[in-house]
Amino acid sequence: MSSQETLITTHSVETPSGRISYASAGSGPAALFVHGVVLNKHLWRHQLAGLSDVRRCIAVDLDGGRGMRAPGRMA
């Protein structure tokens, strides 16, 4: 599958600390992509597409990213 045809799916997981959103593509050994401050998982969309034929690529949204929601007040 070419990188233009790669299916990248988004998911979320509820944790005691809040919801964590992540995107994944491909199968095989995992490669984890972590963004910097003020960015989000979409930063890695081209890498997920390009590497998904040889790896299961996972890009997470960290605390403060648009896909992360913490319950209550954030310090």
DSSP file (Angstrom, degrees, kcal/mol; ACC not computed):
  #  RESIDUE AA STRUCTURE BP1 BP2  ACC     N-H-->O    O-->H-N    N-H-->O    O-->H-N    TCO  KAPPA ALPHA  PHI   PSI    X-CA   Y-CA   Z-CA
    1    1 A M              0   0    0      0, 0.0    52,-0.1     0, 0.0     5,-0.1   0.000 360.0 360.0 360.0 130.8    0.0    0.0    0.0
    2    2 A S    >>  -     0   0    0      1,-0.1     3,-1.4     3,-0.0     4,-0.7  -0.339 360.0-108.7 -76.2 161.9    1.5    3.4   -0.9
    3    3 A S  T 34 S+     0   0    0      1,-0.3     3,-0.3     2,-0.2    -1,-0.1   0.774 120.4  57.9 -62.7 -25.0    1.7    6.2    1.6
    4    4 A Q  T 34 S+     0   0    0      1,-0.2    -1,-0.3    46,-0.1    46,-0.0   0.732 110.6  43.1 -75.3 -20.8   -1.1    8.0   -0.2
    5    5 A E  T <4 S+     0   0    0     -3,-1.4    -1,-0.2    44,-0.1    -2,-0.2   0.442  84.1 127.6-101.2  -2.5   -3.4    5.0    0.3
    6    6 A T     <  -     0   0    0     -4,-0.7     2,-0.7    -3,-0.3    43,-0.1  -0.309  56.4-134.8 -63.2 132.6   -2.4    4.3    4.0
    7    7 A L        -     0   0    0     42,-0.1     2,-0.6    -2,-0.0    19,-0.4  -0.807  21.5-172.1 -89.7 114.3   -5.4    4.0    6.4
    8    8 A I        -     0   0    0     -2,-0.7     2,-0.3    17,-0.1    17,-0.2  -0.941   8.1-164.4-106.7 121.3   -4.6    6.0    9.5
    9    9 A T  E     -A   24   0A   0     15,-2.5    15,-2.6    -2,-0.6     2,-0.4  -0.804   9.3-139.9-108.1 148.4   -7.2    5.4   12.2
   10   10 A T  E     +A   23   0A   0     -2,-0.3     2,-0.3    13,-0.2    13,-0.2  -0.835  24.1 172.5-107.4 147.1   -7.8    7.5   15.3
   11   11 A H  E     -A   22   0A   0     11,-3.0    11,-2.4    -2,-0.4     2,-0.3  -0.887  15.8-151.6-141.2 166.1   -8.7    6.0   18.7
   12   12 A S  E     -A   21   0A   0     -2,-0.3     2,-0.4     9,-0.2     9,-0.2  -0.993   1.9-158.8-144.7 152.6   -9.1    7.2   22.3
   13   13 A V  E     -A   20   0A   0      7,-2.5     7,-2.7    -2,-0.3     2,-0.5  -0.997  16.4-135.6-130.2 129.4   -8.6    5.5   25.7
   14   14 A E  E     +A   19   0A   0     -2,-0.4     5,-0.2     5,-0.2    -2,-0.0  -0.749  31.6 172.8 -84.8 129.2  -10.2    6.6   28.9
   15   15 A T  E >   -A   18   0A   0      3,-1.8     3,-1.4    -2,-0.5    -2,-0.0  -0.811  49.9-100.1-125.9 168.4   -7.8    6.6   31.8
   16   16 A P  T 3  S+     0   0    0      0, 0.0     3,-0.1     0, 0.0    -2,-0.0   0.778 125.9  51.2 -59.4 -24.3   -8.0    7.8   35.5
   17   17 A S  T 3  S-     0   0    0      1,-0.3     2,-0.3    53,-0.1    -3,-0.0   0.524 125.8 -84.4 -90.4  -6.5   -6.1   10.9   34.3
   18   18 A G  E <   -A   15   0A   0     -3,-1.4    -3,-1.8    52,-0.2     2,-0.4  -0.792  63.5 -36.7 132.3-175.9   -8.4   11.6   31.3
   19   19 A R  E     -AB  14  69A   0     50,-1.8    50,-1.6    -2,-0.3     2,-0.5  -0.666  47.5-159.1 -85.6 135.0   -8.9   10.7   27.7
   20   20 A I  E     -A   13   0A   0     -7,-2.7    -7,-2.5    -2,-0.4     2,-0.3  -0.969   6.3-157.5-114.6 127.5   -5.8   10.0   25.6
   21   21 A S  E     +A   12   0A   0     -2,-0.5    40,-2.4    40,-0.3     2,-0.3  -0.795  16.8 169.9-102.3 144.4   -6.2   10.1   21.8
   22   22 A Y  E     -AC  11  60A   0    -11,-2.4   -11,-3.0    -2,-0.3     2,-0.4  -0.990  24.4-140.1-150.3 158.5   -3.9    8.4   19.4
   23   23 A A  E     -AC  10  59A   0     36,-2.5    36,-2.6    -2,-0.3     2,-0.3  -0.903  22.5-175.0-115.8 147.3   -3.6    7.6   15.7
   24   24 A S  E     +AC   9  58A   0    -15,-2.6   -15,-2.5    -2,-0.4     2,-0.3  -0.986  10.1 171.0-143.8 155.4   -2.3    4.3   14.4
   25   25 A A  E     + C   0  57A   0     32,-1.8    32,-3.0    -2,-0.3   -17,-0.1  -0.976  45.9  12.8-156.7 150.1   -1.5    2.7   11.0
   26   26 A G        -     0   0    0    -19,-0.4     2,-0.3    -2,-0.3    30,-0.2  -0.151  66.8-103.5  82.5-173.6    0.2   -0.5    9.8
   27   27 A S        +     0   0    0     25,-0.8    30,-0.0    28,-0.4     0, 0.0  -0.941  65.8  57.8-148.5 167.4    1.1   -3.7   11.6
   28   28 A G  S    S+     0   0    0     -2,-0.3    27,-0.2    27,-0.2    28,-0.1  -0.732  95.4   6.2 108.1-160.4    4.3   -5.4   12.9
   29   29 A P  S    S-     0   0    0      0, 0.0    27,-2.1     0, 0.0     2,-0.2  -0.308  86.6-109.3 -58.7 140.6    6.7   -4.2   15.5
   30   30 A A  E     -d   56   0A   0     25,-0.2     2,-0.4    27,-0.1    27,-0.2  -0.451  26.8-167.4 -79.6 144.2    5.5   -0.9   17.0
   31   31 A A  E     -d   57   0A   0     25,-2.5    27,-2.6    -2,-0.2     2,-0.5  -0.994  14.8-151.8-125.2 122.0    7.1    2.5   16.5
   32   32 A L  E     -d   58   0A   0     -2,-0.4     2,-0.5    25,-0.2    27,-0.2  -0.823   5.2-160.8-101.2 130.7    5.8    5.2   18.9
   33   33 A F  E     -d   59   0A   0     25,-3.3    27,-1.7    -2,-0.5     2,-0.4  -0.945   7.3-172.8-113.3 126.5    5.7    8.9   17.8
   34   34 A V  E     -d   60   0A   0     -2,-0.5    27,-0.1    25,-0.2     2,-0.1  -0.978  12.0-145.0-123.8 126.6    5.6   11.5   20.5
   35   35 A H        -     0   0    0     25,-0.6     3,-0.1    -2,-0.4     2,-0.1  -0.330  16.2-114.7 -85.5 169.0    5.1   15.2   19.7
   36   36 A G    >   -     0   0    0      1,-0.2     3,-1.5     4,-0.1    26,-0.2  -0.246  53.8 -52.5 -90.6-176.1    6.5   18.3   21.5
   37   37 A V  T 3  S+     0   0    0      1,-0.2    -1,-0.2    -2,-0.1     3,-0.1  -0.298 122.8  11.8 -61.6 140.5    4.8   21.0   23.5
   38   38 A V  T 3  S+     0   0    0      1,-0.3    -1,-0.2    -3,-0.1     2,-0.2   0.468 110.6  96.2  70.7   6.8    1.9   22.8   21.7
   39   39 A L    <   -     0   0    0     -3,-1.5    -1,-0.3    26,-0.0     2,-0.3  -0.520  57.8-149.6-110.4-177.3    1.7   20.2   18.9
   40   40 A N    >   -     0   0    0     -2,-0.2     3,-2.1    25,-0.1     4,-0.2  -0.870  38.5 -79.7-146.4-178.8   -0.4   17.1   18.4
   41   41 A K  G >  S+     0   0    0      1,-0.3     3,-1.7    -2,-0.3     4,-0.1   0.718 114.1  75.0 -60.1 -23.2   -0.4   13.7   16.9
   42   42 A H  G >  S+     0   0    0      1,-0.3     3,-1.6     2,-0.2    -1,-0.3   0.702  76.9  77.9 -65.9 -18.1   -1.1   15.1   13.4
   43   43 A L  G <  S+     0   0    0     -3,-2.1     3,-0.3     1,-0.3    -1,-0.3   0.829  96.3  47.4 -54.0 -32.7    2.5   16.2   13.3
   44   44 A W  G <> S+     0   0    0     -3,-1.7     4,-2.6    -4,-0.2     3,-0.3   0.295  75.0 110.7 -96.4   8.3    3.4   12.6   12.5
   45   45 A R  H <> S+     0   0    0     -3,-1.6     4,-2.0     1,-0.2    -1,-0.2   0.846  80.4  48.1 -58.1 -37.7    0.8   11.8    9.7
   46   46 A H  H  > S+     0   0    0     -3,-0.3     4,-2.3    -4,-0.3    -1,-0.2   0.881 112.5  48.7 -71.2 -36.9    3.4   11.6    6.9
   47   47 A Q  H  > S+     0   0    0     -3,-0.3     4,-2.2     2,-0.2     5,-0.2   0.901 110.2  51.6 -68.4 -40.4    5.7    9.4    9.0
   48   48 A L  H  X S+     0   0    0     -4,-2.6     4,-1.3     1,-0.2    -2,-0.2   0.933 113.1  45.4 -59.8 -45.3    2.8    7.1    9.9
   49   49 A A  H  < S+     0   0    0     -4,-2.0     4,-0.2    -5,-0.2    -2,-0.2   0.901 115.6  46.5 -64.9 -41.0    1.9    6.8    6.2
   50   50 A G  H  < S+     0   0    0     -4,-2.3     3,-0.2     1,-0.2    -1,-0.2   0.786 121.1  34.4 -74.6 -28.0    5.5    6.2    5.1
   51   51 A L  H >X S+     0   0    0     -4,-2.2     3,-1.9     1,-0.1     4,-1.4   0.501  88.3  94.9-104.8  -5.8    6.5    3.6    7.7
   52   52 A S  T 3< S+     0   0    0     -4,-1.3   -25,-0.8     1,-0.3    -1,-0.1   0.644  74.8  67.0 -68.1 -13.0    3.2    1.7    8.1
   53   53 A D  T 34 S+     0   0    0     -4,-0.2    -1,-0.3    -3,-0.2    -2,-0.1   0.671 117.3  23.7 -78.9 -14.0    4.2   -0.9    5.6
   54   54 A V  T <4 S+     0   0    0     -3,-1.9     2,-0.3     1,-0.2    -2,-0.2   0.473 127.0  33.4-124.8  -7.5    6.9   -2.2    7.9
   55   55 A R  S  < S-     0   0    0     -4,-1.4     2,-0.8   -27,-0.2   -28,-0.4  -0.965  74.3-113.9-143.8 157.2    5.8   -1.1   11.4
   56   56 A R  E     - d   0  30A   0    -27,-2.1   -25,-2.5    -2,-0.3     2,-0.4  -0.891  44.2-155.1 -87.8 110.4    2.7   -0.5   13.5
   57   57 A C  E     -Cd  25  31A   0    -32,-3.0   -32,-1.8    -2,-0.8     2,-0.4  -0.765  14.7-175.8 -95.8 130.4    3.0    3.2   13.9
   58   58 A I  E     -Cd  24  32A   0    -27,-2.6   -25,-3.3    -2,-0.4     2,-0.5  -0.991   6.3-172.7-129.8 124.5    1.3    4.9   16.9
   59   59 A A  E     -Cd  23  33A   0    -36,-2.6   -36,-2.5    -2,-0.4     2,-0.3  -0.976  13.6-160.9-118.7 120.7    1.2    8.7   17.5
   60   60 A V  E     -Cd  22  34A   0    -27,-1.7   -25,-0.6    -2,-0.5     2,-0.6  -0.673  17.4-129.3-101.7 153.6   -0.2    9.8   20.8
   61   61 A D        -     0   0    0    -40,-2.4   -40,-0.3    -2,-0.3     3,-0.1  -0.907  30.4-148.8 -96.0 122.2   -1.5   13.2   22.0
   62   62 A L    >   -     0   0    0     -2,-0.6     3,-3.0     1,-0.2     6,-0.3  -0.346  39.6 -62.0 -84.0 169.5    0.2   14.2   25.2
   63   63 A D  T 3  S+     0   0    0      1,-0.3    -1,-0.2    -2,-0.1     3,-0.1  -0.277 129.5  25.1 -50.4 125.6   -1.3   16.3   28.0
   64   64 A G  T 3  S+     0   0    0      1,-0.4    -1,-0.3     4,-0.2     2,-0.1   0.162  94.5 119.3  99.0 -18.1   -2.2   19.7   26.5
   65   65 A G  S X  S-     0   0    0     -3,-3.0     3,-1.6     1,-0.1    -1,-0.4  -0.357  81.9-105.2 -72.0 162.7   -2.6   18.4   23.0
   66   66 A R  T 3  S+     0   0    0      1,-0.3    -1,-0.1   -27,-0.1   -26,-0.1   0.742 119.0  53.9 -64.0 -23.0   -6.0   18.8   21.4
   67   67 A G  T 3  S+     0   0    0     -5,-0.2     2,-0.5   -46,-0.1    -1,-0.3   0.468  92.5  84.7 -91.7  -0.3   -6.7   15.1   21.8
   68   68 A M    <   -     0   0    0     -3,-1.6     2,-0.5    -6,-0.3    -4,-0.2  -0.877  52.7-177.6-106.1 129.7   -6.1   14.9   25.6
   69   69 A R  B     -B   19   0A   0    -50,-1.6   -50,-1.8    -2,-0.5    -6,-0.0  -0.973   7.4-162.9-127.7 117.6   -8.7   15.9   28.0
   70   70 A A        -     0   0    0     -2,-0.5   -52,-0.2   -52,-0.2     2,-0.1  -0.788  24.7-115.5 -96.8 141.5   -8.0   15.9   31.7
   71   71 A P  S    S-     0   0    0      0, 0.0    -1,-0.0     0, 0.0    -2,-0.0  -0.446  74.6  -9.2 -72.8 147.9  -10.8   15.8   34.2
   72   72 A G  S    S-     0   0    0     -2,-0.1     2,-0.2     2,-0.1    -2,-0.1  -0.156 114.7 -10.5  67.4-159.6  -11.2   18.8   36.5
   73   73 A R        -     0   0    0      2,-0.0     2,-0.4     1,-0.0     0, 0.0  -0.529  62.1-141.2 -78.7 137.3   -8.7   21.6   36.8
   74   74 A M              0   0    0     -2,-0.2    -2,-0.1     1,-0.1    -1,-0.0  -0.840 360.0 360.0 -98.7 135.1   -5.3   21.3   35.3
   75   75 A A              0   0    0     -2,-0.4    -1,-0.1     0, 0.0    -2,-0.0   0.467 360.0 360.0 -77.5 360.0   -2.3   22.7   37.2
